Amino acid sequence: GEDEDIVTGFINEKSDDLLGETDERVVLMHRSVVKVTLVQDSNEVTEWIEGEESCVGHIVSYGETKPRDMVDMKCESLNIVGEVEEMVLSKLSVVTNILRNLSYVAGNEKVMGSHTDFLSQCGKVLTSTDNVNISELEDVMVCLANIGLYTDLSTQPSKVVWDILTSLVNWAVSDTPQYTFTLPLTPHKMSLEIICKLCLHQANIDLLLATPRDRLDNLCQVLSKKLYKSEDLAIREMSISIMFYISTSSSALSLTLSLHTPTIPLLISFIEQVEEAAQHVARHQGVAALRNNPSIMGTSLATLRRAASLLAILAKQPSSSKIFMSEEHRLVNLAMSQIVDQDVARSICEVMFLASKEYEAGRRLVKWGW
């Protein structure tokens, strides 16, 4: 009756809209169902088809049914390799920078210097020369430089010790210009500073001498060349300290320094330059000023004494006597100087005594044909 007429009219009026909607649904129903791979919270991989009951998980790829662990998932399938690497490096740089800042805080040196996991990660960064993250490497080296005086590697696992010391020696002898830190820092300079500070512990010196001998010989060559006047004063001082430490514990390296490097004449030149600077200060400011502040002569008194002591150690090598005797005039002038520190003068006198003794013994042997 009347109700049927109303319904019929409504249908006729909306027929076009209904037809369009029906066609759209038909298109949707004819689309093939795409399978997606899900990783559930239990790490089990399942296939989910639209219309089935959903499960909690994360879509890791499209059109694949091969299960894969999220940890081993290749980023290439999602085309985000560069983004992931950039994100990881950015986060890593933040972490290493935080640790770098913490290493400046007084009291943290002992904690960080004895923390095995931290030192282990430092060793891994130092050894990763194939893919060097400059920011990360700089942060790690600054950390080690700050905690070096408080780090006793003899208490650490051998793998940690080997990674740190061999890497530091490699960086020290390589002097590659391709890696540049925040000026004026370089991996070469930082490695020398770290080695110098580590050598304040006798146990660390013994461990350093256990690294490959060819690298140690190269290190001696590098350290000797750093004594030239054109080099930075801080580098010269660190080189003197490292050579002093290793010479006191290894006669073999002491022989290498005396015979196969220009260490002896360069050390004498270093002492002469300091003595000349001290004379200048004494003439213009007085001896009292020099006595109250020895560092105004250009270097610390400890470094000057260490250089003279190193000469005395090298003079104990019989084969080095000829080199010292060729520098006899310079040594006599230093020993007789009125401004040179007494301990330095004493070491110079010891050098001349040892060198002349071995030299005269050698001459007697030649004279009598022995």
C-alpha distance (Angstrom), angle and dihedral (degrees) to the residues before:
residue distance angle dihedral
G1 . . .
E2 3.74 . .
D3 3.85 93.9 .
E4 3.78 92.6 53.5
D5 3.82 91.3 52.1
I6 3.83 90.7 53.7
V7 3.81 92.4 50.5
T8 3.80 92.7 46.9
G9 3.78 92.0 51.4
F10 3.77 92.9 48.8
I11 3.80 90.9 51.5
N12 3.78 93.4 48.7
E13 3.82 91.0 47.7
K14 3.82 94.5 51.7
S15 3.79 98.1 35.3
D16 3.82 94.4 107.8
D17 3.81 93.5 52.1
L18 3.78 92.6 46.6
L19 3.79 92.2 48.9
G20 3.81 92.3 52.9
E21 3.79 91.9 49.1
T22 3.81 91.2 47.8
D23 3.80 91.6 51.7
E24 3.79 90.8 51.4
R25 3.77 91.4 51.9
V26 3.79 90.9 49.4
V27 3.81 89.7 54.5
L28 3.77 90.7 50.3
M29 3.80 92.7 48.4
H30 3.79 91.6 52.4
R31 3.81 94.0 54.4
S32 3.78 113.4 106.0
V33 3.76 115.7 -110.0
V34 3.80 111.3 -113.8
K35 3.76 118.8 -141.8
V36 3.78 118.2 -137.1
T37 3.78 129.9 -167.6
L38 3.80 117.3 -124.0
V39 3.77 130.5 -168.1
Q40 3.77 110.1 -149.2
D41 3.76 125.3 -151.2
S42 3.82 87.9 -97.6
N43 3.83 88.7 59.2
E44 3.83 90.3 -114.2
V45 3.80 114.8 138.8
T46 3.81 117.6 -136.4
E47 3.79 137.8 171.5
W48 3.79 116.9 -119.5
I49 3.79 124.1 -162.5
E50 3.77 122.3 -161.3
G51 3.77 109.7 -98.0
E52 3.79 96.1 32.4
E53 3.77 124.1 105.9
S54 3.77 109.0 -78.3
C55 3.78 125.8 -127.5
V56 3.79 132.5 -155.8
G57 3.78 112.1 -95.7
H58 3.79 146.6 98.8
I59 3.80 128.4 -87.2
V60 3.81 108.3 -123.9
S61 3.82 102.6 172.1
Y62 3.77 143.1 -1.9
G63 3.79 127.0 -124.0
E64 3.80 93.7 10.2
T65 3.77 128.8 112.8
K66 3.81 98.1 179.1
P67 3.82 109.5 111.8
R68 3.77 115.8 -124.2
D69 3.74 132.8 179.5
M70 3.77 115.2 -117.3
V71 3.80 90.5 -129.6
D72 3.80 91.7 56.9
M73 3.80 95.5 39.4
K74 3.79 111.5 134.1
C75 3.76 112.1 -127.7
E76 3.82 90.2 -149.7
S77 3.83 90.1 78.1
L78 3.80 89.3 61.7
N79 3.79 95.0 39.5
I80 3.80 93.6 -128.4
V81 3.81 101.7 112.4
G82 3.79 94.8 121.6
E83 3.79 93.1 43.9
V84 3.80 93.0 50.0
E85 3.79 93.8 47.8
E86 3.78 91.6 47.6
M87 3.79 91.2 48.8
V88 3.82 93.0 48.4
L89 3.81 93.1 47.3
S90 3.78 90.5 47.9
K91 3.79 92.7 51.9
L92 3.81 91.4 44.1
S93 3.79 91.6 51.9
V94 3.79 89.8 52.5
V95 3.81 91.7 52.0
T96 3.81 94.8 47.1
N97 3.79 90.7 46.6
I98 3.80 90.4 53.6
L99 3.81 90.4 50.9
R100 3.79 89.3 47.5
N101 3.80 91.3 55.0
L102 3.80 91.6 45.7
S103 3.81 90.3 54.6
Y104 3.82 88.6 64.8
V105 3.80 92.4 58.9
A106 3.79 112.8 99.6
G107 3.77 111.4 -112.7
N108 3.80 95.6 26.7
E109 3.82 93.1 86.6
K110 3.79 94.9 77.0
V111 3.79 93.2 46.0
M112 3.79 94.9 48.3
G113 3.80 92.9 39.3
S114 3.79 92.0 58.0
H115 3.81 99.5 37.1
T116 3.81 107.0 111.0
D117 3.82 97.1 -162.3
F118 3.79 92.3 50.1
L119 3.81 93.3 48.3
S120 3.79 89.8 45.9
Q121 3.80 91.4 56.3
C122 3.80 90.0 46.4
G123 3.80 89.1 54.7
K124 3.80 91.4 50.9
V125 3.79 91.5 52.3
L126 3.81 92.0 48.8
T127 3.80 92.6 50.7
S128 3.81 96.3 47.4
T129 3.80 95.6 92.3
D130 3.83 95.2 145.9
N131 3.79 94.4 68.3
V132 3.78 106.9 20.8
N133 3.79 119.6 -171.5
I134 3.80 99.8 -156.4
S135 3.80 95.1 -159.7
E136 3.78 92.5 49.4
L137 3.82 92.7 45.5
E138 3.79 91.7 50.3
D139 3.81 92.5 49.9
V140 3.81 92.0 49.8
M141 3.80 93.6 48.0
V142 3.80 92.1 48.5
C143 3.81 89.2 50.6
L144 3.81 91.7 51.3
A145 3.79 91.0 46.9
N146 3.80 91.0 52.3
I147 3.81 94.6 47.7
G148 3.82 98.0 34.2
L149 3.80 94.8 102.3
Y150 3.81 89.8 55.6
T151 3.81 98.9 42.4
D152 3.80 119.4 103.0
L153 3.79 106.0 -176.1
S154 3.80 92.7 -172.3
T155 3.81 88.2 80.4
Q156 3.81 92.9 54.6
P157 3.82 130.7 85.8
S158 3.80 115.5 -86.9
K159 3.82 92.5 -114.9
V160 3.80 91.3 57.3
V161 3.80 92.0 47.0
W162 3.79 93.1 47.9
D163 3.81 94.7 48.5
I164 3.80 94.0 48.9
L165 3.81 100.5 42.5
T166 3.80 99.1 39.8
S167 3.79 90.8 46.5
L168 3.80 92.6 49.1
V169 3.81 91.2 50.3
N170 3.80 90.6 48.0
W171 3.80 92.0 51.0
A172 3.82 90.2 46.3
V173 3.81 94.9 53.7
S174 3.80 97.7 37.0
D175 3.82 98.7 62.0
T176 3.81 89.0 -177.4
P177 3.83 112.6 -179.0
Q178 3.81 93.3 -153.3
Y179 3.80 93.0 84.7
T180 3.80 116.0 63.2
F181 3.78 126.3 178.7
T182 3.78 128.3 -165.8
L183 3.79 104.5 -53.1
P184 2.97 128.7 -61.8
L185 3.81 91.4 16.3
T186 3.81 123.6 93.5
P187 3.83 131.0 171.1
H188 3.80 87.9 -111.5
K189 3.80 95.0 54.9
M190 3.79 93.6 41.1
S191 3.79 92.6 51.5
L192 3.81 91.2 52.3
E193 3.79 90.6 50.7
I194 3.80 92.4 49.6
I195 3.81 93.1 47.9
C196 3.80 90.6 48.1
K197 3.79 92.4 53.1
L198 3.79 94.2 43.6
C199 3.80 90.0 53.0
L200 3.79 90.7 66.2
H201 3.82 84.1 82.2
Q202 3.80 112.2 70.1
A203 3.80 90.0 -148.6
N204 3.79 90.2 58.8
I205 3.81 90.6 51.0
D206 3.80 90.5 54.4
L207 3.80 90.3 50.1
L208 3.80 91.4 47.5
L209 3.80 90.4 53.8
A210 3.81 88.5 54.9
T211 3.80 91.5 66.1
P212 3.84 118.8 99.0
R213 3.81 111.3 -56.7
D214 3.79 95.7 -137.7
R215 3.78 90.0 57.8
L216 3.80 91.2 49.3
D217 3.81 90.2 51.8
N218 3.79 88.8 51.8
L219 3.79 89.0 48.5
C220 3.80 89.9 54.8
Q221 3.80 90.1 52.5
V222 3.80 91.6 49.8
L223 3.80 94.3 46.4
S224 3.79 92.0 49.4
K225 3.81 92.4 53.1
K226 3.79 89.7 51.9
L227 3.81 89.3 68.2
Y228 3.79 93.6 75.2
K229 3.80 114.3 114.8
S230 3.79 91.5 -119.6
E231 3.80 91.2 65.7
D232 3.80 123.4 92.2
L233 3.81 111.8 -85.7
A234 3.79 93.6 -127.3
I235 3.82 90.4 54.0
R236 3.82 90.7 49.1
E237 3.79 91.5 51.3
M238 3.81 93.3 48.3
S239 3.80 91.0 47.7
I240 3.80 91.3 52.8
S241 3.79 91.2 49.7
I242 3.82 94.5 48.9
M243 3.82 92.3 47.7
F244 3.79 90.3 48.6
Y245 3.81 92.6 51.5
I246 3.79 96.8 47.3
S247 3.83 93.3 42.5
T248 3.78 92.4 55.6
S249 3.82 89.9 56.3
S250 3.80 103.2 35.0
S251 3.80 124.6 47.2
A252 3.80 88.9 -174.3
L253 3.79 92.9 60.3
S254 3.79 89.5 41.8
L255 3.79 87.6 57.8
T256 3.79 90.5 47.7
L257 3.80 91.7 52.6
S258 3.80 94.1 47.9
L259 3.82 99.6 43.8
H260 3.79 107.6 25.7
T261 3.79 102.3 37.0
P262 3.85 134.8 49.0
T263 3.80 89.7 -116.7
I264 3.83 97.8 123.9
P265 3.84 99.6 54.8
L266 3.81 91.2 38.7
L267 3.81 92.0 52.8
I268 3.79 89.7 50.7
S269 3.79 89.5 50.0
F270 3.79 90.2 50.7
I271 3.81 91.8 53.5
E272 3.82 91.2 45.6
Q273 3.81 91.4 52.9
V274 3.79 91.5 50.8
E275 3.81 90.9 46.6
E276 3.80 90.2 51.2
A277 3.80 91.0 50.1
A278 3.80 90.0 49.0
Q279 3.81 90.4 51.9
H280 3.80 89.7 52.3
V281 3.80 92.0 50.7
A282 3.81 92.0 47.3
R283 3.82 91.9 52.2
H284 3.79 96.1 48.6
Q285 3.82 104.2 29.1
G286 3.77 103.8 20.1
V287 3.78 133.7 -112.0
A288 3.81 91.1 -84.8
A289 3.79 91.1 64.4
L290 3.79 90.3 51.7
R291 3.79 91.5 47.6
N292 3.80 92.9 49.6
N293 3.80 94.3 45.9
P294 3.83 112.4 20.5
S295 3.80 92.4 174.0
I296 3.81 91.2 74.2
M297 3.80 87.5 78.2
G298 3.80 87.7 73.3
T299 3.79 104.1 -93.9
S300 3.76 140.4 38.4
L301 3.77 120.7 -81.3
A302 3.81 89.3 -125.7
T303 3.81 91.4 58.1
L304 3.80 91.5 48.1
R305 3.80 91.6 51.4
R306 3.79 90.3 45.6
A307 3.80 90.9 54.2
A308 3.81 91.6 51.6
S309 3.80 91.4 46.4
L310 3.79 89.6 51.0
L311 3.79 89.1 55.7
A312 3.80 89.2 52.6
I313 3.81 90.6 51.6
L314 3.79 92.1 50.1
A315 3.82 90.4 47.6
K316 3.82 89.2 63.7
Q317 3.79 88.3 71.3
P318 3.83 105.5 92.6
S319 3.78 92.5 -149.9
S320 3.81 91.6 59.4
S321 3.81 95.2 60.5
K322 3.81 93.6 94.6
I323 3.79 91.4 54.7
F324 3.80 91.7 51.7
M325 3.79 93.4 45.5
S326 3.79 89.6 54.1
E327 3.81 86.6 58.0
E328 3.83 94.2 44.5
H329 3.80 95.7 117.5
R330 3.80 92.8 54.2
L331 3.80 91.8 46.3
V332 3.81 92.0 51.2
N333 3.81 91.6 51.7
L334 3.81 91.0 52.0
A335 3.79 92.9 47.1
M336 3.81 91.6 51.1
S337 3.81 95.6 44.8
Q338 3.79 113.9 122.2
I339 3.79 93.3 -149.3
V340 3.81 101.5 47.9
D341 3.80 116.9 105.8
Q342 3.80 113.7 -97.9
D343 3.80 93.9 -122.9
V344 3.79 90.3 51.2
A345 3.81 91.7 49.0
R346 3.81 90.2 48.8
S347 3.80 91.2 53.5
I348 3.81 91.3 48.1
C349 3.81 90.2 52.3
E350 3.80 89.3 50.2
V351 3.79 89.6 51.8
M352 3.81 92.2 53.2
F353 3.80 92.1 46.7
L354 3.80 94.3 50.5
A355 3.79 94.2 42.6
S356 3.81 95.4 47.5
K357 3.79 91.5 45.6
E358 3.79 93.3 54.2
Y359 3.79 91.7 40.4
E360 3.80 94.5 53.2
A361 3.79 91.1 45.0
G362 3.78 89.0 54.5
R363 3.79 91.9 49.0
R364 3.80 92.1 52.1
L365 3.76 90.4 51.2
V366 3.80 90.3 52.3
K367 3.81 92.4 45.1
W368 3.79 94.6 52.9
G369 3.78 93.1 38.1
W370 3.82 95.5 -118.0
